Amino acid sequence: MADAPSDAPKSAAADTPPELLALRHQIDALDRDLLELLNRRAGLALAVGELKKKEGSVVFRPEREAQVIDGLKAVNPGPLKKDSVAPIWREIMSACRALETPTRVAYLGPAGTFSEEAALGFFGASIVRVPCASIDEVFHTTSSGAADFGVVPVENSTEGVVARSLDIFLTTPLFIIGETSLFVRHNLLRKENALEGIEVVCAHPQALAQCHGWLSHHLPNVERRPVSSNAEGARLAALDPRLAGIASARAGSEYGLHLVAPAIQDDTHNRTRFAIVTDPHRHPAPKASGHDCTSLIVSVTNRPGALHDMLVPLKRHGVSMTRFESRPARSGQWEYYFYVDLQGHPDEPHVQSAMMELREVCAFFKVLGTYPIDVK
Ligand SMILES: O=C(O)C(=O)C[C@]1(C(=O)O)C=C[C@@H](O)C=C1
């Protein structure tokens, strides 16, 4: 006779093959060891925090965090992938940092923007989020002291520079202490799971431009409405079924929208680079980490050979230029500001000499910051 069905739920273990159970047992034991080790690490971070408080020095040390990650990647024996090291240790250091002091980070909000994702990617999740309504507000919130750091987009691999950020860099008292970049995957989001019936697509102008080809092909007669951020577009789409937004999948789940069409950006390798800014009166420039970048804005007077003269000191001292961007100076004279990234740190003698000579030939010379190159 068959057994009478029992109402009692079967224990998960009863169904699990013994081999799997044994492996999970080992994982559980290691997780407890890891937790113990992480707590010991957190205790040391707390002691570092006390020391820093006594000395009156700042908690966040981007160069130290970059060195910790670089060092671990170099000795990682696997099978954990090298690329997994940075995100794991960023979170560990974020949690340790939060024990020392809260880190308030301003970025272009609302919740669900790529800027928020960049902030979390750089600082880890243990931060106080300060979403702002515009790039201008991110700078303002950071310089007023309402946030310790600001995260602003500076360039996109499809669309080029983020002009507003570069223009503000010209006059802001803030400086750059870090950089991070993100793969930007745009998705069409909507309340209804269909393309039919969409009357307006709302997104940040950069996102509309990055999806121009897809929109022209699939929604040729639909209005494209620029809004302050992609997450704002998603928020609006959640309020009105005639609207669709273009934003991250995270923004879609944040606002309860269907992902009607995934990855609609024209360039599959679409990346955005962000700068991390802070107030130099409250935070010192990062020390040399061994893999650094120095960002400058310079201009030269409009005369034959001026640009060539600018490059000579870099060549003479063997300093690589990894970025060269021009923006009109708005003088009406066809004059330009050049946004230049140099490889290295001003504490390195060859970089210092090149910068001193460069300053001599420039009509305008501003150091935007020096910081560890993004470690992934
Ligand atoms: O080494 C320090 O200065 C610390 O405060 C510790 C620690 C870490 O967790 O490793 C935390 C925050 C800093 O940004 C750098 C590193």
The ligand as a MOL file (V3000), in Angstrom:
LIG
                    3D

  0  0  0     0  0            999 V3000
M  V30 BEGIN CTAB
M  V30 COUNTS 16 16 0 0 0
M  V30 BEGIN ATOM
M  V30 1 O 43.9250 52.3730 4.9880 0
M  V30 2 C 43.1340 53.2610 5.3160 0
M  V30 3 O 43.4930 54.4570 5.3170 0
M  V30 4 C 41.7690 52.9200 5.7150 0
M  V30 5 O 41.0430 53.7890 6.1740 0
M  V30 6 C 41.2530 51.5480 5.4900 0
M  V30 7 C 40.5440 51.4250 4.1440 0
M  V30 8 C 40.2800 49.8960 3.9400 0
M  V30 9 O 39.1890 49.4490 4.2590 0
M  V30 10 O 41.2000 49.2340 3.4830 0
M  V30 11 C 39.2670 52.1810 4.1990 0
M  V30 12 C 39.1450 53.4400 3.6850 0
M  V30 13 C 40.1960 54.1050 2.9110 0
M  V30 14 O 39.6820 54.7430 1.7880 0
M  V30 15 C 41.2840 53.1880 2.5390 0
M  V30 16 C 41.3890 51.9290 3.0450 0
M  V30 END ATOM
M  V30 BEGIN BOND
M  V30 1 2 1 2
M  V30 2 1 2 3
M  V30 3 1 2 4
M  V30 4 2 4 5
M  V30 5 1 4 6
M  V30 6 1 6 7
M  V30 7 1 7 8
M  V30 8 1 7 11
M  V30 9 1 7 16
M  V30 10 2 8 9
M  V30 11 1 8 10
M  V30 12 2 11 12
M  V30 13 1 12 13
M  V30 14 1 13 14
M  V30 15 1 13 15
M  V30 16 2 15 16
M  V30 END BOND
M  V30 END CTAB
M  END
